[in-house]
Amino acid sequence: MHVPLVMTVMGKDRPGLVETVARLVADHGGNWLESRMCRLGGEFAGILQVHVAKENQAALEAALQELGRQGLAVHVQVDRGGAAAPLLRQARLEIVGQDRPGMVQQIAAALAQHGVNIEEFTSACSSAPMSGERLFHASIRMEIPSACHLADLRCEVEKLANDLMVDADFEELG
């Protein structure tokens, strides 16, 4: 029997961090399934899902905790899944506009009011080509519950874009 594990890893960025974690997973007979990892500032952060045989779980978790001696904090938990979700639709929201504090909170609050679950959120700031102003870019992949009226959600996104003075591209996926 295999156990699904979800883990976060974080530490000072340096070459070989991903290889170190991957080697421990492989050495314990685990299978690396899915991950999102990146460097933010000088720190490395990631989240990943692996499957490992039940009899190897404790040894893998102990080996991962030993990475703390190398400055890599690892948190592991069993992925227990959840109850069957109601029918959900997928959508993507792209936002670009002048950066200012509180934008992410306002975007997240507007989506949460409609029961939307943010599955993936990536963001970055860059300099505008002509003016040099800081531009905020966000890409959000989300699940929309079947009870949510898509027209109402679109209206909310358009209102939010106007309030924040940003460009927003909302697209329902397949």
N, C-alpha and C positions, 0 to 999 in steps of 0.2 A: 504494500500500500504506500502510495506517495502522499506527502504532505505539501500543500502549497504554502509558501512563505512569502511575505512581503517585507522588504527591508528598506531602510533609509541609510545612506552613508554620507558622511560629511567630514571634511578635513582640509587642511592646507593643501592647495593644489600642487601636484608634482607628477612627473612622468611615472607610469606604472601602477597608479592607483586602481584602475579598472582591472588590469591584469591580475593584481594581487587578489582582489575579490573573486574574479572569475576562476582563478586557480584553486582557491579554497572550495568554491562550489563544485568544480570538477573533481577535485581530490576526494570529496565526500559523496561522489556519485550523483550530484545534483544536475538538474537541467535548467539553464538560464532561459526564461521564457520571454520576458518583456522588461524594458527599462527606459528611463528618461534620466539623462545625466548631463551636467554642464558645469562650467566654471563661471562663478559669479564673483567679481572682484578677484581676490586672490584665493578664494575658497572653492573647493570642489563639492558639489552636492548631487545626490542621485537617489532615485527610488527604483527598486527592481522587484520582480517576482521570479521566484524559482520553485521548482518541485524537487523534493529530496525524499528518499526512502525513509519511512518512519524510524527505522533502526539507526539511521545516520543523522537524524535531526539534531539531537542533543550535541553530538560531536561537532557538527557544522556550526551551530550557534556558539559553542564555546570557542571554536577557532576564530570566528568572526569577532567575538568580544576581545580576543587577544590583539586585534588590530588597533585597539586603543593605545597600546604601547608605542605604536608607530604614528600616533596622532590622528587616527581615523576613527571617528565615532560611528558605531553601527547599532541600529535598533532593529530588531527582528520580531515579527509577530506572525502567527498563523493566520492565513487568509480563510476565514470561515464562510466567505460568501455571504449571501443574504437571502431573504425571502424573494420569491419570484417578483420581479419588478413589473409594474403595470406597463402597458404598451407605451413605448417611448419613441419619439422622433429625434433624429439627429439634426443639428444645425451648426453653422459656423458664423462667428461674428468677428469682423476685422474692424479695428478702430485706429485712426491716425489723427493726431491733433496736438496742439501746443500743450506741453507738459505742465501740470500743476498738481499740488497735493490734493489727495482725496478722490482722485478719479477712479481708482480701482475699487474703492469702497462704494462709490455711487453706482458703478456698473454692476458690481456683485449684488448690491441691494436690489436694484431694479430687476435683475434676473431672478433672484430668490423670491421676490414678491409673486412671481408667476410659477413658482415651484420648479424652476429650471435647475438642473444639476450641472455644474461646470465639471466636465471630465478632464479637460486640459486647458491650461491658461499659460500663455507665454507672452512676455512683454519685454520691451527694450526702449531705450531712449537714444536718440541720435541728433545730430545737428541738421537743421533745415538747409538745403543746398544754397539758397540765395541769401537768406537772412541770418543764418547761423543760430536761430532760436532752437531751443530744445524741443524736439518732437517726440511724443509718446506713441508707440506702436503696440497694439495688443492683438493677439489672435486667440480666440476662445472657441473651443469645441464643446458642445453642450448637448444634453439630453432634455427634451421637452416632453413633459407628461401628456398623455392623451387628453386629459381634462383641460389643458391650457388651450385657449383660443389663440391660434397663430396670428390672426389679425390684430388682436389686442397686444400681443407681445411685440409685433412689428411696430405698432403705434408707440409703445413704450420706448423701444429702441430709438425711434426717430425723435421722440421728445427729448430723450436723454442726450442724443447727439446734438440737438439744437441748444440745450441747456449748457452742455460742456463745450460747445463750438468746435466739434470734431466731425470728421468724416466717418461714417459707419456703413459697413457693408454686411447685411444680414442675409444668409442664404440657407434654406432648408436643404439638407443632404439626403440623397437617395431615399 
